[in-house]
Amino acid sequence: MKKLSILALGLSLSFASCSNDDDANKKANFNLAIAGLESLGTNYVYEGWLVNGSDVVSSGRFSVNASGQLSQTTFEVDKSKLDNATTFVLTIEPAVGDVPAPSDVHILAGDFSGNSGSLTIAHGAALGSNFSSATGKYILATPTDGGMMTNESSGIWFLNNSGSTPVAGLSLPTLPAGWKYEGWAVKNGTPISTGVFTNPSAADASSIYSGTTAGPAFPGEDFLVNAPSGLTFPTDLKGGMAVISIEPYPDNSPAPFLLKPLVHSIPADAAVHTVLNMNLNAASFPTGTFSR
């Protein structure tokens, strides 16, 4: 009887050990449904992260095609990590040579409510704002051409000159690490950058198209020299578009990113040196859901 009891105990411990190993290796499906994302090209991918306090694990990587379709929507992950996750965060990561931790470029996030949740850029673990308070004003002018008045519709400056002294034309939330603003003029369907910036009340980081005279200390650009292929400078921006985008940093593309909080169709009869108002463009923001 004693030997049988020891044997029974050994078998019990053996089965318990196997059961624990099985629990530790259990997998479960994590599901994503996201609309509004765009292709990142060949150098970057999207990556999801399951977060529980300081415990952060990848839920998997995916790409997006030209139609906005995710290459994968169901991911097999560690069941215990998935069960304990309180938040999901989506980031943009280098496709090659990446480190096994989230980058600073958090684009969407959401908290679990039960077994599911909703994704938004406004979550504190993403961009932290829905940009509903963003406003924009700009003028057409070419202040860097040395005082010539023959091509004033070939420049765009995000400022407000309606008072005695020009002031910032953009009111925008401060962006978290991993993001920068960029101004754009779109001519004949071709976007031309006015420069990257983080402070709407200071000059941006670009003047590659401007003339030799110093421009205003606000984001903007004169399109006078170094025209890109397919365009001729000076030009006429009337009938084009003015755009403020939010760009991942480092940037994945020379074109505007999918986040465009402010846009405006420049009137064909727009008066130069006169303030024009931009429109809020919340429709450009991606949204989605996730579930376990």
C-alpha positions as CSV (number, residue, x, y, z in Angstrom):
1,M,0.0,0.0,0.0
2,K,2.8,2.4,0.8
3,K,4.5,1.8,-2.6
4,L,1.2,2.4,-4.4
5,S,0.7,5.7,-2.5
6,I,4.1,6.9,-3.6
7,L,3.5,5.8,-7.2
8,A,0.1,7.6,-7.2
9,L,1.7,10.8,-5.8
10,G,4.4,10.6,-8.5
11,L,1.8,10.3,-11.2
12,S,-0.2,13.2,-9.8
13,L,2.8,15.5,-9.7
14,S,3.7,14.4,-13.3
15,F,0.3,15.3,-14.6
16,A,0.3,18.6,-12.7
17,S,3.6,19.5,-14.2
18,C,2.4,18.7,-17.7
19,S,-0.8,20.7,-17.1
20,N,1.3,23.7,-16.0
21,D,3.5,23.5,-19.1
22,D,0.4,23.3,-21.3
23,D,-1.0,26.4,-19.6
24,A,2.2,28.3,-20.1
25,N,2.3,27.4,-23.8
26,K,-1.4,28.1,-24.6
27,K,-2.1,30.4,-27.5
28,A,-5.2,32.5,-28.3
29,N,-6.3,34.6,-31.2
30,F,-6.2,38.4,-31.1
31,N,-8.3,40.2,-33.7
32,L,-7.9,43.6,-35.4
33,A,-10.3,45.6,-37.6
34,I,-8.9,48.9,-38.7
35,A,-10.0,51.4,-41.4
36,G,-8.0,54.4,-42.6
37,L,-4.4,53.1,-42.6
38,E,-2.2,53.3,-45.6
39,S,0.8,51.5,-47.1
40,L,4.1,52.3,-45.4
41,G,6.2,51.1,-48.4
42,T,8.9,48.5,-48.0
43,N,10.9,50.0,-45.2
44,Y,8.3,50.2,-42.4
45,V,5.5,48.0,-41.0
46,Y,2.7,48.3,-38.4
47,E,3.2,46.4,-35.1
48,G,0.7,45.8,-32.3
49,W,1.5,45.7,-28.6
50,L,-0.4,44.2,-25.7
51,V,0.2,46.3,-22.6
52,N,-0.3,45.5,-18.9
53,G,1.6,48.1,-16.9
54,S,5.3,47.6,-17.6
55,D,4.7,44.3,-19.3
56,V,4.6,45.0,-23.1
57,V,4.6,42.2,-25.7
58,S,4.2,42.3,-29.5
59,S,0.9,40.9,-30.9
60,G,2.4,40.8,-34.4
61,R,3.3,42.8,-37.4
62,F,1.4,43.6,-40.6
63,S,1.5,45.7,-43.7
64,V,-1.3,47.6,-45.5
65,N,-1.9,47.6,-49.3
66,A,-2.8,50.5,-51.5
67,S,-6.5,49.8,-50.8
68,G,-6.0,50.1,-47.0
69,Q,-6.4,46.3,-46.4
70,L,-4.4,44.8,-43.6
71,S,-2.2,41.8,-44.6
72,Q,-3.3,40.1,-41.4
73,T,-6.2,40.6,-39.0
74,T,-5.9,37.6,-36.7
75,F,-2.8,37.0,-34.6
76,E,-1.9,34.0,-32.4
77,V,-0.5,35.3,-29.2
78,D,0.4,34.0,-25.7
79,K,-3.0,33.5,-24.0
80,S,-1.9,34.6,-20.5
81,K,-0.4,37.9,-22.0
82,L,-3.6,38.5,-23.9
83,D,-5.9,37.7,-21.0
84,N,-3.9,40.1,-18.7
85,A,-3.6,43.0,-21.3
86,T,-5.3,46.2,-20.4
87,T,-4.3,48.3,-23.4
88,F,-3.5,47.8,-27.1
89,V,-1.1,50.1,-28.9
90,L,-0.3,50.2,-32.6
91,T,3.1,51.6,-33.7
92,I,5.1,52.1,-36.9
93,E,8.4,50.1,-36.9
94,P,11.4,49.6,-39.2
95,A,10.8,46.6,-41.4
96,V,14.5,45.5,-40.9
97,G,16.9,45.9,-38.0
98,D,14.2,46.7,-35.5
99,V,14.6,46.3,-31.7
100,P,12.1,44.2,-29.8
101,A,10.3,47.1,-28.2
102,P,7.8,49.7,-29.3
103,S,9.1,52.7,-31.3
104,D,8.0,56.3,-30.3
105,V,5.7,56.3,-33.3
106,H,2.4,55.3,-31.6
107,I,-0.5,55.9,-34.1
108,L,-3.5,54.2,-32.4
109,A,-4.3,52.9,-29.0
110,G,-7.3,51.7,-26.9
111,D,-8.1,50.1,-23.6
112,F,-9.8,46.7,-23.2
113,S,-13.4,46.8,-21.9
114,G,-14.0,43.2,-21.2
115,N,-12.7,41.3,-24.3
116,S,-12.7,44.2,-26.8
117,G,-11.9,47.8,-27.3
118,S,-11.9,50.8,-29.7
119,L,-8.8,52.4,-31.3
120,T,-8.3,56.1,-31.7
121,I,-5.4,58.5,-32.2
122,A,-6.7,60.5,-29.2
123,H,-5.7,57.8,-26.6
124,G,-3.0,58.9,-24.2
125,A,-0.8,56.1,-25.5
126,A,-1.1,57.3,-29.1
127,L,-1.1,61.0,-30.2
128,G,-3.2,62.1,-27.2
129,S,-5.5,64.4,-29.1
130,N,-8.4,64.2,-31.6
131,F,-7.3,67.6,-32.9
132,S,-10.9,69.0,-32.6
133,S,-9.5,72.3,-31.4
134,A,-6.9,72.7,-34.2
135,T,-7.3,75.8,-36.4
136,G,-5.4,77.2,-39.3
137,K,-4.9,80.4,-41.2
138,Y,-2.5,81.2,-44.0
139,I,-1.7,83.8,-46.7
140,L,-0.4,83.6,-50.2
141,A,2.7,85.7,-50.5
142,T,6.4,85.5,-51.6
143,P,8.3,87.5,-49.0
144,T,11.7,85.9,-49.9
145,D,11.9,87.3,-53.4
146,G,13.4,90.6,-52.5
147,G,10.3,92.7,-52.7
148,M,9.1,91.8,-56.2
149,M,5.3,91.8,-56.4
150,T,4.9,89.8,-59.6
151,N,4.5,86.2,-58.2
152,E,2.8,86.6,-54.9
153,S,0.5,83.6,-55.4
154,S,3.6,81.3,-55.6
155,G,4.2,81.2,-51.8
156,I,2.2,80.0,-48.8
157,W,2.8,81.1,-45.2
158,F,0.9,79.8,-42.2
159,L,0.5,83.1,-40.4
160,N,-2.2,85.7,-39.6
161,N,-1.4,89.2,-40.8
162,S,-4.8,90.8,-40.1
163,G,-3.3,92.7,-37.2
164,S,-0.6,95.2,-36.9
165,T,2.0,92.5,-36.4
166,P,1.9,89.0,-38.0
167,V,1.1,86.2,-35.5
168,A,1.0,82.4,-35.8
169,G,-1.7,81.2,-38.1
170,L,-1.8,77.6,-36.7
171,S,-3.2,76.5,-33.4
172,L,-2.2,72.9,-32.9
173,P,-1.6,70.5,-30.0
174,T,1.9,69.7,-29.0
175,L,2.8,66.3,-30.5
176,P,4.4,63.4,-28.5
177,A,7.8,62.0,-29.4
178,G,7.8,60.3,-32.8
179,W,5.7,62.9,-34.6
180,K,6.1,66.2,-36.4
181,Y,3.9,68.5,-38.3
182,E,4.5,69.3,-42.0
183,G,3.0,71.9,-44.3
184,W,2.1,71.3,-47.9
185,A,0.8,73.1,-51.0
186,V,-0.7,70.8,-53.6
187,K,-0.4,72.0,-57.2
188,N,-1.9,70.0,-60.1
189,G,-2.2,67.0,-57.7
190,T,1.5,67.2,-56.7
191,P,2.2,67.8,-53.0
192,I,5.1,70.2,-52.3
193,S,6.4,70.4,-48.7
194,T,6.7,73.8,-47.1
195,G,8.8,72.2,-44.3
196,V,8.6,70.2,-41.1
197,F,8.0,71.8,-37.7
198,T,6.9,71.2,-34.1
199,N,6.3,74.9,-33.1
200,P,3.6,76.8,-35.1
201,S,5.0,80.0,-33.8
202,A,8.5,79.5,-35.3
203,A,10.1,79.0,-38.7
204,D,10.0,75.4,-40.1
205,A,13.1,73.3,-41.1
206,S,12.9,74.0,-44.8
207,S,13.7,76.8,-47.3
208,I,14.8,74.8,-50.3
209,Y,12.4,76.5,-52.7
210,S,12.5,80.0,-51.3
211,G,14.4,83.1,-52.5
212,T,17.4,84.8,-50.9
213,T,15.5,87.2,-48.6
214,A,14.7,85.9,-45.1
215,G,11.1,84.8,-44.7
216,P,8.8,85.3,-41.7
217,A,9.4,83.3,-38.5
218,F,6.5,81.0,-39.1
219,P,6.0,77.8,-41.1
220,G,5.7,78.4,-44.8
221,E,7.6,78.5,-48.1
222,D,8.0,80.5,-51.3
223,F,8.1,78.3,-54.4
224,L,10.6,80.2,-56.5
225,V,13.6,77.9,-57.2
226,N,14.5,74.2,-57.4
227,A,11.1,73.1,-58.7
228,P,10.6,69.3,-58.5
229,S,10.0,67.3,-61.6
230,G,6.8,68.1,-63.3
231,L,6.4,71.6,-61.9
232,T,7.7,75.1,-62.9
233,F,8.5,77.8,-60.4
234,P,7.3,80.5,-59.8
235,T,3.8,79.0,-59.9
236,D,0.3,79.9,-59.0
237,L,-1.1,78.1,-56.0
238,K,-4.7,79.3,-56.5
239,G,-7.0,76.4,-57.2
240,G,-4.7,74.0,-55.3
241,M,-4.7,72.8,-51.7
242,A,-3.2,73.9,-48.5
243,V,-2.5,71.0,-46.1
244,I,-1.1,70.4,-42.6
245,S,-0.2,66.8,-42.0
246,I,1.2,64.9,-39.0
247,E,4.2,62.9,-40.0
248,P,6.0,60.0,-38.3
249,Y,9.5,60.7,-37.4
250,P,11.6,59.4,-39.0
251,D,9.4,59.9,-42.0
252,N,8.4,56.9,-44.2
253,S,7.6,58.9,-47.4
254,P,8.2,62.2,-49.2
255,A,4.4,62.4,-49.6
256,P,1.9,63.6,-46.9
257,F,1.1,61.0,-44.3
258,L,-2.5,59.8,-43.8
259,L,-3.1,62.2,-40.8
260,K,-4.1,65.5,-42.1
261,P,-5.9,67.6,-39.4
262,L,-6.2,70.8,-41.5
263,V,-6.9,71.2,-45.2
264,H,-8.2,73.9,-47.5
265,S,-9.0,74.3,-51.1
266,I,-7.3,77.5,-52.2
267,P,-9.9,79.6,-54.0
268,A,-9.2,80.3,-57.7
269,D,-9.9,83.9,-57.0
270,A,-8.0,84.1,-53.7
271,A,-6.5,87.5,-52.9
272,V,-2.8,87.5,-52.0
273,H,-1.6,88.8,-48.6
274,T,-5.2,88.1,-47.3
275,V,-5.9,85.6,-44.5
276,L,-7.6,82.3,-45.6
277,N,-9.0,79.8,-43.2
278,M,-8.4,76.1,-43.1
279,N,-10.9,73.4,-42.4
280,L,-10.7,70.6,-39.8
281,N,-10.3,67.2,-41.5
282,A,-11.1,64.6,-38.9
283,A,-12.1,62.2,-41.6
284,S,-8.4,61.5,-42.3
285,F,-7.9,59.8,-39.0
286,P,-7.9,56.0,-38.8
287,T,-10.2,54.1,-36.4
288,G,-10.7,50.5,-35.4
289,T,-11.5,47.8,-32.9
290,F,-9.7,44.9,-31.3
291,S,-10.9,41.8,-29.5
292,R,-9.6,38.7,-27.7
